[in-house]
Amino acid sequence: MSHTEPALYGGWQSERSGFMGNLSGLGFALVASSAVIALIPIYTRSWGSAFFALPLAAVLLLLAYGRVLGLSADEWIILAVRHQIAVATNRNLFFSGVFAPRTKDGTQPMDLPGRLARLHLLEASDGLGGQIGIMHNPVDNTYTAVCRVSFPGLALIDTEKQNIRVKGWAAFLRSQCKEDGAITRISVHQRSLPDDGAALRSWTERHTSPDAPAAAVQALDELMEGAGPAATIRETYLSITLSASRARLAVKGAGGGQIGAAAVLVRELNAMAGSLSSAGLQVVEWLPPRGVAQTIRTAFDPEAQLALSARNTAADDPKWEGAAKGVAPELAGPAATETVWGLYRHDGAWTVSYQVRGFPQSEVYATFLQPLLRPRSNARRSLTLVYEPIGPAKARQELAREKTKRDAARKLRAKTGRAESEDERREAMTARAQDAARASGHGVVRLTALIAVTVTDLEQLETACAELQADASSAGLEIRRVWGAQDDAFTVAALPLGQGLPDRRMGI
């Protein structure tokens, strides 16, 4: 047995961005207005005006610095106004199906709602005789490939192997933190799905000997019939996103345009196969176009999972003459969706998405996310981790900027006589340790996590949300419901399409 101590992990740093300190541009304007209004009674020498000016200044300060559920008042105002405009213009509704657009030749393109509408599904050769489905975002000029992976897990292996696998994943991420690297985003997506046991029954039928005792066959059938509908399966996907703008020279050398970008992406995928294997990840397949379409279809319509699973199992039979495995791209999207303030309705399901606003403050083991992945009979859960590698030069600038902000804030607190809290002291120590690690060759990535909980019975939704919040608390995570942007959060949390992190909010 191994006597190696389990490794501990920590040191997550929240980005501090804003127009001035942690204030957005609107927040800074509110503080400035409050200061001007508070000085009016002094300049006018009218104490009567102080009864109006001082309360108004206090209200403006409260709007700038007050926090409700982690957001300031001005941020709530922006969210509310944006949502009300969407409702007034019916942009919170999406209808496809019989209303789906058609091209001149009568075919139907892939029809997706919201920010997904810009995506196009392309087909490229994997160099081994197969085909890969690639999601092209013409606005960001990015290309994303999705693979289904299997992972032996960490909970049931000895500590030494556990540490090796985590270090292998860290080495893979570090290898992508290179100057002007073509890979701009790496996403890990896991979802739990109901399993009716169709694949197991089909395999059993093909491998049951004709000479098997009738009693044994009957007992096996009864066992599968009782356990199948209660079973759940987990699907894990890895998405790799390439920026054609960063790789423009390589894309031009590969033929240019979409063909060249797809060729460069496939080359990058083949190059990282060894690193993924070192991390304990086994690539089951790079999804073809119909495979990518199926992941989209089952996210929007969970009830389609069982039917598609049975059909895919039947398609493995050499004598099968029906539809191919997967879903046709034009049928990938939902028939209808509706975005409300704290909920996203799609086809026959409802989803609530959460963002992880704070990772554990203390050091944790590599298995700390396990409570979030517990299977639930009343809901489907999806977890997405999004990594954005940062090149050495940009990482140095970003960490220097963060360090400067923290040092300036500490000096200001010292001048005003305010004592430094233990949390602020730890943040400064973590920032210095992170900068020292970067200088010694470690990579720096931006990271966020989103979680979605989906139900097909609306009465079960609040129970499922309460269970998720309890499990997140057990994992040491601080999560927040994505109010006013449930449709955008769904595209990241419930779909393995490699949608990215938001840009740093500078001056808004």
Residue, then its C-alpha position, 0 to 999 in steps of 0.5 A: m500500500s502507498h504511504t504517500e500523503p494526499a496533495l492539497y490544493g488551493g490558492w484560487q484568486s478572484e479577479r479584481s476588475g473595475f474602473m476604480g478599485n472594485l467599482s464599475g464606471l457607473g459605481f464610480a459615477l455614483v460615488a463622485s455624485s454623492a461627494v459633490i452633493a454632500l459638499i453643496p451645503i458647505y459651499t452654499r452655507s445653507w444648513g437647510s439644504a443639508f436635510f436634502a443633500l445628505p440623505l441623497a448622498a447616502v442613498l447614492l453611496l448605498l447604491a454604489y457599495g451596497r451588495v445584495l446576493g453578491l451584486s451591487a445595486d447598479e449591477w442589478i439595475i443593468l440586469a433588470v433593464r436588459h431583461q425587461i427590454a428582452v421581455a418587451t421585444n419578445r427576445n426572451l422567446f424562441f420558436s423553432g420546429v415548424f417555424a424553423p427557417r429554410t434555405k432556398d433549396g428547402t433544407q433546414p439549417m441548425d436552429l439554436p436560440g440566443r447566443l448559440a444562433r451564431l454557431h455553425l456546425l462544420e465537418a472535418s477529417d480527423g486524419l484517420g478516415g473518420q469525421i469530426g464535428i467542429m462548432h464554428n463561431p464566426v463572431d469570435n472566429t473560434y473553432t471548437a471540437v468536442c470529445r467524449v472521455s472516460f476517466p477511472g476516477l480518483a476516489l477508489i485509487d491509492t493516493e500516489k496514483q491520485n496525485i500523479r493523475v492530478k499532476g498530469w492534468a496540471a501539466f496538460l493545462r500548463s502546456q497550453c499556457k504559451e505565448d500566443g497559443a492557438i488554444t484559447r479555451i479548454s472546457v470539461h463538462q459532465r452531466s448525469l443522465p437517466d439510463d433505462g438499461a437498453a445498452l445493457r440489455s442489448w449487450t446481454e442478448r447478444h452475449t447470452s449463450p443459447d444453452a444458458p439455463a432458463a432459470a438463470v436467464q429469467a433471473l437476469d431479465e428480472l434483475m435488469e428490468g428492476a434496476g434499469p429504470a432506476a440507473t443513471i449514467r454520467e457523460t464526460y466531455l472535453s472541449i478544445t477551442l482554437s482561435a483562428s486569429r491567433a493561429r492565422l499563420a498556421v491557418k494560412g499555411a494549411g489552406g486558409g479559411q474554415i478548411g485551414a482552421a479545421a486542419v490546424l485544430v485537428r493537428e492540435l488535437n492529435a498533438m495533445a493526445g499524449s498529455l491527456s493520456s498522462a492525466g488518465l483521460q481516455v478519449v472515447e471518440w472525437l464527436p462527429p457532427r451527429g454526435v455533437a448534435q445529439t449532445i445539444r438535443t439531449a441537453f434541451d430535451p432530456e426525455a429524448q435521451l432514452a430513445l436516442s440511447a436505445r436507437n444508438t444501441a440498435a445501430d451497433d448491430p451490423k444488420w441495422e437498417g434504420a437511422a445512423k447513430g446520433v441526431a441530424p444537425e438540423l434537429a439539434g436545437p429545441a422546439a421552443t424556449e423561454t427565459v424568465w428572471g431566474l429560470y430557463r424553460h426549454d421544450g419539456a424541461w426547466t433549468v436553473s443555472y448557478q455560477v461558482r462565485g467562490f472556491p474553498q478558502s482553505e486547502v482541499y483534496a482533489t475530490f472536493l467536487q464529488p458532492l456536486l456530481r451525486p446522481r439524483s433521481n428527481a433531477r439532472r445535473s450538469l457541471t462545466l469547468v472552463y479554463e482559459p490559458i494565459g501566456p507568460a507575458k500576459a500572465r505577468q502583466e495581469l498578476a502585476r496589475e492585481k498585486t498593484k491594486r492590492d498594495a494600493a488598497r492596503k496603503l489606503r487602509a493604513k492611511t485611514g487607520r483601518a486595520e487589515s483583516e485576516d482575509e485581506r492578508r491571506e489574499a495578499m500572501t496568495a497573490r505573492a505566492q502565485d506570482a512566485a510560482r509563475a516566475s518559476g515556470h508554472g502556468v496561469v489560467r482563468l477558471t470558472a465553474l457553472i452548474a445547471v440543475t434540470v427537471t422535467d417536473l416543475e414541482q421538483l425544481e425547488t427541491a432539486c435546487a435546495e439539494l444542489q445548494a446543500d451539496a455545494s456547501s458541502a464542497g466548500l463552494e459559494i454559488r449564486r443563481v444567475w439572475g437575469a441571464q439564465d439563457d446565457a448561463f445554460t449555454v455554458a453550464a448544460l452544453p459541452l460547446g466550449q462557450g467562454l468566460p466573460d471579458r473582464r469588466m473594465g469601466i462598465 
